[in-house]
């Protein structure tokens, strides 16, 4: 009985392991919540600023305005 209460499925060791895992999961959830808030603020900034949208379109999508020319400079090794 003592061994079961200590090492069994719902024994002291198992409960301690579950509590440690719960603490880790709560810490991870807090980290993710903080990251979510930062990303939401970044989205608001991007959607409310036309210059930021243009900057990202040029950088990430290689977009150009009408009449602009792209100049590609190749490195010589």
N, C-alpha and C positions, 0 to 999 in steps of 0.2 A: 504494500500500500504506500509506504514512504517513497519507494522508487518511482511508482506511478505518479504520485503527487509532485515529485521533483522533475522527472524526465518524460512523463507521459505527454500525450497530445495537448492537454491543457495544463501541463505542469508548470512549475515555477520557471524552469529554463525556457520553455516554449513561450510563456507569457513575456518574459524579459526580452526574448528575441523579437517578438511581435511589437513590443513597445519601442524598441530601438529602430525597427523598420518604420514604424509609424512616425517617429521623430524625423527620420531621414526624408520620408515622403512629404511631411509638412514643410520641411526646409526647402525641398525642391519646388513645392507648390508656391512658396513665397517668392523664390527666385523667378519662377515663370510668371507670376503675377506682376512683379516689378518690370520684367522684360516686356510684358504685354502693354503696360502703361506707357513705357518708352516708345514702343512701336506705334501705339495709337496716337501719341503726340506727333510722331514723325509723319504719320499719314495725314493728320489734320494740317500740318505745316505744308506738306506737298500739295494737297488739294486746294489750299487757300492762297497759294502763291504761284502766279503764272510763270514768273521767272524761274522758280524752282522746278516746275513741270518742264519748262523748256530745257533747263540745264540737264535734267535727268534724261529727257528724250535724246538730247545730243550725245550725252555720255554713254548711256546704256544701249540705246537703239541706233546710234550713229545717224541720227536724223539731221537734215539740213533744211534751211529755208529755201524757198524758190529763188533761183538766181545765184545761190551760193555754189561754190565749187569746192570739191574735196581734193586736197593735195596729200598724197601718201608719200612719205619719205622712207625709203628703204635703207636699212643700215648695211654698210659694206663691211664684210668681215676681213 
